[in-house]
């Protein structure tokens, strides 16, 4: 008995996926648990295992198609039978409209078979039909007994689609041409001008076209949604990061070999921001699903933006305020590795409550990032630059860093947001405080 293979629910917020690639050929034998297709969610490529054993029949969806979750995209089984929409088996070929019987799908109109006139001529051997084509024929009311297959070997889904397409209206009958009018004296005029032709130059100017689907499509839609639905305010400040840099160098020299990785600025920034969110919970907030309340959240799930070949992804370190620096860094690197390999789990990229995005590795001093909905704020981090600054009556060279806090003014006012940013600056300027306050 054949079974439907459908796209399962891959996360609380995943309603639709894009089929990236079929890992198994149509008609191949598969075992339950074999990974047979890769699909792309909001920002992750997820392999989906087979839910049965037998021959895989792919269709009617192909790579590149977007489908809702729980959609049947293939069948797995043996022989020529596939399950109907109500879960019962359709055996042999589907009956034409008017001959359906009780229990054979959603298109039945009566439980009594209607008499059908049959000729006495011998019936030709019916061609084979793929399970996908068989199911499509039953759903679309196509009589396959009168259908010649395109390759005269078996009926395919293309044959069913062609048979179900509306017929083109016949061309109107030709009529005698009217008699030619009497010639009239010609009037001198300018020579006829050629009709304007569409220019092919615009197409020639296009270097590459990127479809707005997958990761790029998600970023395209969500960034526009964020800009148009939030009341964004940006606070920009320059902070003395000299001691922050010294601490990172000390940690690098002391723990790189023991921890198996080099502690980085993002690890320290993550610890600092998680500590600040615990102290100022009104920044760890979101708008309720109904849109009529502000929700302050218990878990501090810190999102950190990661640049990958497939586009920008925000990996989420869960319960960041409860982790020590070593554990935070290890968890963050595991998330980054999976994201760049295209193997992120849905939970790796969802559930964030606040996001940090760092462009300090480039020549970017300050920028205004877009809030990652439904979060209340996002922190942009610029590069660290040695600058002459005034300290008392002296001019000294210090390592300075620019921070940009973008927040939704609907959820927080300017002064409370400024206090949150000021506390982050305090921990950057005196980072030893981080280890006195972290629990």
N, C-alpha and C positions, 0 to 999 in steps of 0.2 A: 504494500500500500504506500502510495506517495504521500509526502508531507510537505506543507508549505514552509519555505524558508523565508523568514521575515527579518527586518532590521529591528533589533530589540531596543528597549529604552536604555540609553547610554549615559544618563545623568538627569538630575532633576530639572535642569533648564534646557535640555536638548529636545527640541520638537521636530527638527528636520536635519537630515544629513545629506552629504554629497557622496555618491559612489566614486571612489578614486580609482580602484583597480580590482578586477576579478583575479584572484590568485590561482584559480583552477579553471581549466577550459570547459566549455559547454560539452556535456556528454561524458565527462570524466567520472570515475568512481571516487567517492569520498566516504570517509568514516566520520561518525559523530565526534565532534571536538576538533576536527581539522579546520584550520583557518582558511576560509574560501573567498573572502572579499574584504577589502579595506574601505572604510568609509571615513569621511571627515566631518567632525562635529564643529562646534564654534571655532576651536583652534587646535584640535588634535586629530591625528589620523589613527583610527582604532581598527584593528583586525577583528572580524566577526567569525566565530566558529560555526561549523555545521551543526544543525539540531537533529540530524538523522543520518542514516547510512544508505547508500545506493548511488544511483546515477544522478548527476547534477544537470538540471535543465534550466539555463539562465533565461530570464526574460520576464516581462517586456522591457525592463530597464537596463541601461548600459552605463559604462564608465562616463562620468561627467554629469549624469542626471542627478537632480536634487529630489529627494523623496522624503515624506514624513516618516517618523519612526513607526514601527509596527506594520509597515507596508510589506506585502509579499513581493519579493523580487526574483524568486526562483522556486523550483520544486526539487525535491530529492526523493527518489524512489526507483522502482523497477517497472518494466512493461509500459503500457500505454494509458494507465489510469492515474488521475490526479484528483486531489480533494477539491470539492466545490466550495463556494463561499460559506455555506453553512456547515462545513466540516465533514459532509458525507462524500463518499467516493463516487466519481463519475466513471463508469466503466465503458469501454469501447468508445465509439464516436458519439458526439453530442447529437441529440435529436433536433430536427429543424423546428422553427416556431410552430406552435399549435399541437405538437406531439409530446410536449413535456408531461411527465407524470409526477405524482405527489412525491415530495422528498428529493427532487433533483435541482435544488438551487433556489434562487430568488425570483425567477422569471415565470413560475408556474401560474397559470390562470385558472385551471380547473383540475380536479382530481380524476376526471373521466377522460380516457384517451379518445380523441376524435378519429373517426374512420378515415383512412387514407387510401386513395385509389392507387393501385399498383398495376403496372403493365405486366404482361406475361412473358416479356422478353427476358432472357437470362441477365442476371445482375453481374456487371463487371466487378472484378476484384477491387475492393476499396484500397486507395493508397494509404500508406502509413501516415500518422500524424504525431507531431511532437506533443508532449504533455502541456507545454505552455500554449501552443496553438489550439489544442483541444479545449483548454479552459477558456481562452479568449473567445473561441467560437461559441461555447455555451453561453458566455456572458453577453455576447454581442448579437446572438440570434442568427448565426451564419450556418446555413445548411452545407456541411462539408461533403455530403454525398454527391452533390452536383458540382463540386469544386475541383478543378484540375490544378494540381500543384505546379509551382513554377519550375521545379526541376524534375517533375514526373517520377519522383522517388518517394517523397513524403511531403505532407502539407506542413508549412511552417507558419510562424506568426506573421511574416510578411504577406503570405497568401491571404490570411484572415483579414488583415488590415486593408488589403486591396479590395477584397470582396465586400467589406463593410463600408468602403468609401462611397459617397453619393455619386451616382452616375452623372456624367456630363450631359447637358441637354443637347439633342441632335441639332445639327446646323439647319437653318431654315431653307426650304426648297428654293432653287434658283428661279428667277422670273426673267422674262425677256427684257433686254435693255431698252430704255425709251429711245425714240428716234433722236438723232443728233439735231441740235438747233441750227437754224439757218445761219450761215456765216455773216458776221458783221464786220464793218471796216475796222481795221486795227488802228489803235491809237499809240503813237510813239510813247514809250515809257522807259524808265531805267531798267537795266537788266535785272532778272530775278536774283534775290539774295538767298544764299543758303540758310536753311533753318538752323538756329543755334543748337549745338550739340553739348550735352553735359561734359564738363571738363573732367578728365581723368587725373588731373594734377593733385587734388586732395588725397586720393588713395596712394599716389606715388610718394606723398610726403610722410606717410605713416611708417614708422620704423618697426613698431610691434604693437599688437593689440592684446591687452590682458583682460580676460573675462572677469566680471565682477561676481565671482563666486568663490567658494572655499574661504580661506583665511582672508584674502583681499576683500571679498564681498562682505564678510562679517565686520572687518575694520571700517569699510566704507559706510555701512549702515549705522554701526554703533557710534562712530565718531560724530556723524551728523545728528543722530538722536541726542547725544550728550550735549552738543553745542546748542541745540534748539530747545532742550527741555530743562536746562539748569540755569540758575542765576550765578554765573561765574564771577568770582573776584580773585585777583592775584596779588599776593603779598611777596615782595622781593627784598632779600636782605643779603649782605655780605658778612661772612663769618670768618674769624681767624682760626684756621685749621692746622696751625703749626704743631700743637701738641697732639692733635688727632693723627697727623702724619707720623710723628715720632712713635706713637703707640703702635701703629700698624707695622712700622719697621721693626720694633722690638718683638712683636708677636710673630712676625715673619721669620726672624732669626732664631727664635726660641722653639717654635712649635711646628714649623713646616714639615720637618722629618717625622716627628711624632704623630701628627694628625694625618699625614698623607696628602696634604694640600696646603697651599699657601694662604693664610688668612688675608682677606681683601677688604677694601673700603666698603663694599656693599654689605659684607657681613657686619661690620661695625655700625654702619648706618641703619641696617635692619634692626639691630639690637637697640639702638638709640630711639628710633621711631616707635618700636613696640613698647618701650618703656614710657615714652611720652603719651602714647595712646592709653596706656593703663592709668596714667595720672590725669589725663583729660579725656574722659570717655565720650564726651559730646562730639569728638572728632571721629570716633569709631561708630558711625551711624549711617542710616539709610532712610529713604522714604518707604513707608509701608506699601504693600502690594496694592492696596485699595487707594493709595494716594492721599489719605486723610490723616496721616500721623507720621511722626518721626520716631524711628526705632533705634535706641542705643543698644549695641550688641555686646554680648558677653565674650565670645571668643575674639581674639585678636589674630586674624588671619591675614598675614602681610603679603601683598602681591608685589613682585619685583619684575619689571619689564625686561624681556630677553629678546635680543635680535637674533632671528634664525633665517635660514634660507627661504622658508615658507612665509616669512613675515613676522610682525611683532606679536609676541605672546607674553602673557602675564602669568608667571608661575606663582603658586600660592604656598607659602610656608605657614602651616596651620599652627595655632596656639604659639605664636612666635614669642610672646612675652614669658612663656614658661621654659624656654630653652636656653641653655648656656651657649657661649660663643662657638665652641667646638661643634655642638650638635646642630646649631643653626646653620653653620657653614656647610656641614656635611649634607644636611637635608636640602639646602639650596642648590648645591652642586649636582645632587642626584636629579633634582627637578630640571635643571638646565640641560643636563646630558640627555634626558628623555625627550625634552622639547626639541633640541637640535637634531635628534635622531628621528623625530616624527613618531615617537612611541609614547607620548604623554597619555596618562589615564585621564578620564573626564574630571576626576577630583583634583588632579594636578593644576587645573586651570580654572577652577570655579570656587565660589565661596569666599572670595577675598573681601576684606572690610576696609582696607586702605592700601594704596599703591605708591611705590617709589619707582621713579624712572630716572636713570643716570646716564647722561651724555658726557660725563667728565673725561672719558677716554678720547674725545674729539675736541676740536677747538671751539667749544661751545661754553660761553660764560653763563648765560641765563636763557631760559625759554619758558613758554607757558604751555605745559602739557594739558591734554584734555582729560577731564574726570572720567574714570572708568566706572560707568554705571553698574549697579545702583549705589556706589559708594559716595561718601560726602566730600572727599577731598583726595588730592594727589600731590606728591612732593617731587618737584623737578630738581635735579642735582647737576650743577655745572662743574667745569674743570677746576683743579687746584692750581693756582698761579702765584708765583713769588712776586710780591709787590712792596714798594716802600709805603709804610704807614706810620702815623704819628702815635707814639706811645709816651704819654706825658709830654715832656719838652723835647723829646728826641724823635728822629726819623729812623726807623729800623725796617729791615726787610722781613716780611712775614709771609707765610703761605696762606693765601686767601681763597675762599670758596663761596660761590653764590648759590643760594637756595631760592626756589620759587614755589610757594604754597598756593595752589589753586583750590578753592573751596566753593561749595554751593551755598550762596547766601541765604537760601531758603531754610537750610538746616543749621547754620551757625552764623553768628554775627561777626563783624570785623575784629572787635576787641578780644573776644574769646579765642578766635583763630590766631590772632597775633600772640597771645600768651602761649599757645601751643607751639608756635614757631620759635618763640623766644627760648622756651625750655629746650628745644632741640639744639639751638645754637649754644646754649649753656653747656650741654653735654659734649658737643663737639669741641668747644674751647677748653673744657676741663674733663676729658674723657674718663679719668679715674673715677669720677662720680658714678659712671655707669655700673661699675662693679660694686659700688656701695649700695646701690638702689635695686639692682636686679635680684629677683628672688627665685 
